[in-house]
Amino acid sequence: MSETTQDEELKAQIRDHYAERAVAASQSEPCGCGCGCAPSAQVEPMDDVARGLYSVDETSDLPATAVLASLGCGNPTALAELHPGEVVLDLGSGGGIDVLLSARRVGPTGKAYGLDMTDEMLALARENQQKAGVENVEFLKGEIESIPLADASVDVIISNCVVNLSTDKDRALAEAFRVLRPGGRFAISDVLVQGDISRVPKDLMGDPGAWSACITGALEERDFVERLGRAGFADASVEVTNVYDGSDANNMCGAPPMPDGVRLVSGFVRATKPARASCCSGSSCC
């Protein structure tokens, strides 16, 4: 089997996985990143899903299904320090929680785009947008390795536990660089690995379920920073916000233990596109 075929099969499994999560959220069944869903007679989004990532003030006027479909590992809208009038793109926007919060922060003179490859998530996000009555939002179907927006068209890129799902992370980062305006900001939450990633068991690394659960697609921390630099970004950094050490049954939904010296973490990943980039990754300059 070719590598391309393997990647397409993995992508299809990830898409199916998150389609199930979208359906579960629409039926008020709380989920976490990569988890199975437990039915709940009463929706308790802050306790069951967001786990303190979002404040009550942020989520109180959002549809419950937007919060229930939050499958992330951080709060990128807070990380990005969004300003009125800015254009924001959320990579892998899911049920739309970060897009709706971003739209509120950039105001009517700004705009928030959400990009997702899963039809069920897009349908849920558009429903949530309608319920929230937010107009400065647009949800796009596509993949983060091929963003359907023009060069230098957004000010800020956010994402919440999605880049680790990409089967071609260098291409995803190159696309992020392409669509950012000079001086634009890359500010995402993601799952990363600290330590020697080659020590992770091969059977785990090849497990599609573990990839969908934000585990085996995670980049090693320094590798992520280096890839951002190769894509053209400057000032790349990682701020660790949580360590999944297996002590909490909810950490990464019961992720298997890592070898000694290797651990999964979630963190804020930041970088900027230089104000005067000599060239863009790929075939065009901006």
Summary of the structure (lengths in Angstrom):
residues: 286
radius of gyration: 17.8
end to end distance: 37.8
largest distance: 55.7
contacts: 992
relative contact order: 0.14
helix: 37%
strand: 22%
